[in-house]
Amino acid sequence: MTRLVRLEREDDFDGWRAAARTLAMAGVRAEDVVWQVGAQSTDLFGTEAPLPEAVAPSFAVPKDFITLAGSAVLHSDPQRFSLLYGLLLRVMDEPRVLQDPADRQLRRVTDMQRTIRRDTHKMRAFVRFREIAVGKDRRYVAWFEPEHHIVRANAGFFVGRFANMQWSILTPRGSIHWDGATLRDGPAAQRGDAPGDDPIEGVWKAYYASIFNPARLMTQAMLKEMPRKYWKNMPETALVPALIAGARKRELGMLDQARAVPARRGEDALALLRDEAAGCRRCPLWKPATQTVFGEGPHDAEIMIVGEQPGDQEDMAGRPFVGPAGAVFERALVAAGIDRSQTYVTNAVKHFKYEPRGTRRIHARPDAGEVQACRWWVDQERAIVRPRLMIAMGATAARSLTGRAVTVGAVRGTPVMLADGTACWITVHPSYLLRLPPERDADAEFGQFVADLKAAVGSLGRGGTGGG
């Protein structure tokens, strides 16, 4: 007998999971199940019958399968539910199937998972909100065209990132709406339901044109990371063809232009950015912190060094690296021949994250969401300073610059190329040297830290930034 399972939505993982558990416990074969979303059947010859009664109390499958299935369900392939149920039955009998990369069924599902990750990345990177007036309030509306059913699954990301905005994301596969307190989903939309441009868009276009750097233009990489289908939703991309066309001409004139433009412009840009960051509400860390601790240094520094976050003393002083870790940092810079006054120094996260213990505030490591929320500020600092060399101190700084989790020990001592072509050297954070256990050779560890800094600066073709 063919069993017809009705799911509420295209991304109804919970419904699939509950039905699959019941069917599997009753021993129903994969070929005897027809999966249907809403009212439209996926099999014209399927006959509807109630789900069987469970004949076993429960069963367990590896956590990796749940993660894999939860992602693959979001794929647009109409056979995904049946494919996953078939794989579930096999995993119940032989869990090691999940460890066999040559298995065709598993490979097909993992390919779906990779596709969903790419689509998720595109949604998070290419959604652009436009401002509209709703009575006395302001609402921000975005249009996006996902390839798969990822809209609801990504709602939490946008709530976390834009918690203080009222916004809507409209797509052909459904919509999500946030009013500052409640998230709700809605029906599919059309491109015409979203606004065109808004006053902010003109400011953004002017800013984008001002930071466009033809000397670092990587057209093929840009097209790969930002496919043209998303350009129409992003205000800055309207400028890209003309900017690319004139890139070579602008590159040849950059030196002359740099001489003609007053140095004050870069300083003003950093000052404006610093003022804007003072009111940052991109993540909850601003609430308990004393103040935003922004970067400092020349607007045209060749070297930019990024740490993790401000500590207790930095939070009070409003400057990076002035506490105990800062003292180690200063000593290492001197030993490496680096002049701090000629170096731009900042942190991946601009507010102090801590846990109160009595009268003390104990450092707490920022999580991935907080690093991502603050990454915007680091990107703007880089866009203004345009350093030739980046140095990331610690895994948090490395994640902020590369966009992925990094094991410091695995990449220490060799340059990592960032997306814009800038070399980034990764080393330990100075606070690591303060927490060394007694059995470790503190002098040797400090010497290795200095050696890392020297190697990074040496890649510029000279020994340091100080002493002529």
N, C-alpha and C positions, 0 to 999 in steps of 0.2 A: 504494500500500500504506500502510495506517495504521500508524504507529509508536506503540507504547505505552511510555511512559517511567515507570519506577517510582522515586519519591523516598522516602527513609527517613522524613522528618518533614514536618510542615506548614511548618516554617521552613527547609527544606533548600535554602538558597541555593547552597551549593557543589555539591550534586547537580544542581540546575537549571542552573547555569552550565556544568558539565562536559558535560551532555547537550546543552544549547543550542549549545555551541561545535561539538560533533561533528555535530549535525544541520545547523547553518548551513553548515559547510564542505562538507557533502555536498549542499547545495542543496535540502534537504527543506522543503517549504512548511509554513506555520503550520497550515493546515487539515488537514494530513496527520499531525498529532501529537496524541496523547491523553496528558495528564499525569495521573498517578495517585499518590496518597499512601498508602502502606501497601497493604492488601489490597483496599480499596474503590475500584472504578473510577469515574472521573468521566464515563465514556461507555459505556453498555451495548452500543453497537454497534462499539466499537473492537476491532480484531484485533491480537493481540500479535505483534510481529516484532522481531528484534534490531536494535540501532542500527547504522546503516551505518558502513562504514569511512571514516575521514577521507580526503578527497582533496586537502587542502591542509595545509601544515605549521602554519599559525596565521593569526590575523588580529587586528587591534586595533580597539577601539572607544573613544570618549572616556571619560575617567575619570568624568565626570558621569553617564554611563549606568550604570556599575557602582554608583555611590552610589545612584542612583535605584532600580535594580532590587533592590539589597540591602535597601532599606527596603520597597518595594512587595511583595516576597515574603512579608513578615510579615503582610500583610493577610488577612482571612478570606474574601475573595471567591474562590470555587472556580475562577474563570476567570483568576486572576492569572498563572499560569505561561504559559498560552497567549497572553494579552495581551502579556506581556513578550517572549515569543519572537517574536511578530509585529512588535513595535516594534524588536527587535534586528535583524531582517532588513532593515527599512527604514533603520535607522541605518547598517548596513554599506554600503548603497548611497548614502545621503545623510546624513552626520553633522549637517548643519544642521537636520535635523528637530527636534533637541533645543533649538533656539533659536526655535522657532515656537510661541508660547503659544496660538495659535488652532487648532493641530492637535488634533483630537478624541481620538485615541489617546493622544497625549502628555498631554493635559489629564486624561484619566481616570487615568493612572498617577501623575501629580503629585498628584492629589486623594488617591490612596491613600497617597502619601508623607506628605502633611499629616495625614491621619487617624492614621497610625502615630506621628507626632510628638506629637499630642495624647494618644494612648493611653499613650505612653511617659512624658509629663509627669505624667499621672494616677497611673501606677504609682509613679513616684519620689516624688510628693508625698503620696499617700494610703495607702501601705503602713504599717501599724502592727504592731510586734512585741509579742507577749505572752510573758511568761516562764513556763517550765515546768521542773520538776526532772527530770533524767535521771540517776538514781543520785546521785552526789555532784556532778555537773556541772549547769550551768544552760544551757538552750537557749532560744532565742527563736523563736517561730513566728508567722507572719503569714498571713492569708487575703486574697486579692485576686481580683477578677473582671475580667480584661482583656477587651476586645472583640475583640482580635486576637492573633496568635501572637507576642507580644513578650517572653515570659518569659525564654527563654534569651538573647535579645539584650541584656537588661538585667542579666544576672547580674553582669557585670564592675562595673557601677555600685555594686551593693550590696556586693560584695566589697571594693571600694575604700573605701566609706564605713563599713562595719562589719567591718573586717578582724579585729578582736580578739574578735568575738562568734562563738558557734556558733549558726547560724540556719537556718531553713527558710522558704521562701515557697511556700505551697500555692495552686494555682489550678485551675479546671476544665480548663485547657489544658496542664497539666503543672506540675511542681514543680522547684525548685532547692534544693540543700542545701549549706551551707558549714560545715566543721568546724574552721576556723581555718587549714587548710593546703590542703585539697583541695575543689574544687567538683565536684559531680555533679548530674545531673538525674534526675528521677523521673517517675512516671506522674501522670495527672490525679488531682485530689483532690476531696473534697466539703466543704461548709462545716462539717459536723460533725467533720471530721478536725482542725480547728484549735481551740485552746482558747478559752474565753470570756473572762473577765477575769483579772487577776492583782493582787497587792498594789501594784505600781507604778502601776497604772491609777488607783487612788483618789488617789494623790499628784498624778498628772498632771491629773486632773479638777479638783482643788482649785486647782492652779496656773493652769490655763486660765481658770477662773472668776475668779481674782483679777486676771488681766491683761486680761480682756474689757473693751473700752472702748466704751460705748454712744455716746459723742460721735462716734465714727468708724465707726459701723455702716453698712455699705453692703450691704444684704440681697441685692439683685439681682445685684450683682457677686460676692458670696460664693457664691450658688447657681450662677452660671455657672462659676466657677472650681472649685467643689467640688460636683458633682452629688449629689443625694440618694442615688443607688444606692451610693455609697461611704461614706455616713454610718455604716452599721451596723458597719463595720470599724474605725472611728476612735472611741476612747473619749470624746474631747472633744465630739463632735457630739451625744452624748446630752444635753448641757447646752444646746445651741444654741436649741431652741424656747423654753425657759423664759427664757433670757437675752434673746432677741429680744423676747419678750412683755413683759418688764420693762425693756426698754432705755430707753424714754422716761421712765419713773418714776425709773430710776437716773440718767439724764442730769440731770434736774431737781434731784436730790439730791447731785450730785457736788461742788458747791462747799461745801455744808454738811459733807459727809463728809470732804472734804479738810481742813477746819478742825478736825474732831474727831479725825482720825487723826494720831498723832504723826509728825513728819517722820522720825523714826528708822527707820520701817518701810522706806522706800525705800532708805535707806543700808544697812540690813541686807540687803535683797534684792541690792543690788549687791555687797556684801561676800561673800555666799554664792556669787553667780555667779562672782566673781573667784576664790574658793577652788576652785570646781569646775573652772574653766578652767585652773587651774594643773596639773591632771592630764590635760589634754586629749590624746587619742590618735586623733583623728578623721582625721588624715593623717600621713604620715611626717616632716613638718617638725619635730616635737618632738624627734626623736632627736639631731640635731647642735646644736640651739639650746641656749643657756644656760638659758633660762626662758621662760615665757609672759609676753608683754607685754600687759597688759590695759588697757582704757580708764580714764580718770580724769576727774573733774569732778563737779559737783553732781548728785544723783539727780533733781533737778527742773529741770535746765537747759532753757532755751527753745531753745537751739541745740546741735546735735550735729554735729561735724565728723569725717569719716572719711577717713583716709589709706590708703596701700597696705599697708605692713607695717613692723615695726620694723627699724631698721638696726643696724649694728655696736654703736654706743654705747647705743642703746636696749635691745639684747639684754643688754648687761652691766648696765645700770642698772635694767632692769625697768620703765621708764616710757616712754610715747610721746613723740616729738618733743623729744629732748634733744641730738641730734647736730647736724651742720652744717645739714641740712634743717630741723631744729627751730629753729635760730637765724633762718633766713629766715622761717619760719612765725611766730615770735614778733614779728619786726620788722613783718611784714605785718599781724598782728592789731592791733598798736598803731596803725599808720597807718590802719587801717580803723575804729578806735574800738571794737574788740571786746576785752572783758576775758576773758582766758583762764580766770581763776579762776571765772568764771560760765558757762563753756562746757564741755560734755562732749566730750572728744577721745579718739578711738580709731582702730583700724586694721581694715581688712577682713580681714587675716590676722594672727594673734597670735604667730606664731613667725618668726624671722629666717631667710630662705632665702638661702643664699650659696654661692659657689664658692671653695674655698681656693686661693690663689695665693701660695705661699711662706708667709710669716707673716701675710699679709693675708687678710681675708675679704671677697670682692667680692659686692655685691648681685646677686641673681638674681630675676627677676620671677616671682611665683607664677603657676602655670597655672590653668586654669579649674576643674579638679577640686579644687585646694587652696583656691581662693576659695569654691567651693560648700561644701566641708567646713566651713570656718570661718564661713560665713554664719549658721549657727545661733547663734553667740555674738553676732554683731552684731544679729540679730533680737531676742535676749533683752535686750540692752542697750537697744535702742529701746523694747521693751515696758515696761521699768521706768522709764526716763527720760521717755518720751513727749514728745519735743521738738516744738516747733511748726515748726521749720525744720531741714532737713538740708543739709549742704554736703559734697559728695564731691570730694576732691582727687585727680585722676588717673583713668585708665580702669579700674584695678583696683577702686578704691572705688566707681566708678559701676556696675560690673558687680555688685558685691556687693549694692548697694541696689536696683538695677532688675531684676536677674536676667538680664541680657542684655549682649551686647557693645555698648559705646558708644564712639563717636568724639568725643573731648572737643571738638575744634574745631567739630563740627557742632551741638552743643547748648550750648556755652559762652555764658553771659550770659542764658539764659532758664530758667525753672523747669520741671522735669520732675515730674509728679505720680506719686508712688509708689502702690502698690496700696491702701494704707490711707488715702489722701487727703492725706498729708503732702507739702509742696512740697520738692523737692530741687534745689539749684543745683549745677552741675558746673563745676569749674575745673581748672587744672593742679595738679600736685603741686609742692611747694616744691623738690624735688630737680631738677625740670625746669629751674628757674632757675639751678641750680648747674652744669648741663651745657650751657649755651648756647655755641654756637661764637662765636669772636671777632667775626665779622661781624654778629652780632645785637646790638641795642641792649638791654643788660641792664637799664638804668634804665627803659626803656619797657616791657619785659616785666614787671618787678616792679610798675610802676604799673598795668598791666592786671590783674595778680593782685589787687592791692589793690582796684581798681575792681570786680572780680568779687565780692569779699567784701562791699564796701559795698553793692552792688546786692542781694545776698542778704539782708543784714540790713535793708536799707531796705524789703524786701517785708513786714517785720513792722510797718511803720508808724513806724519811728524809725531813727535813724542808727547806733546801736551799742548795746553792752551795758554800757558803762562810762561813768563820769563823770556819773552821775545822769541 
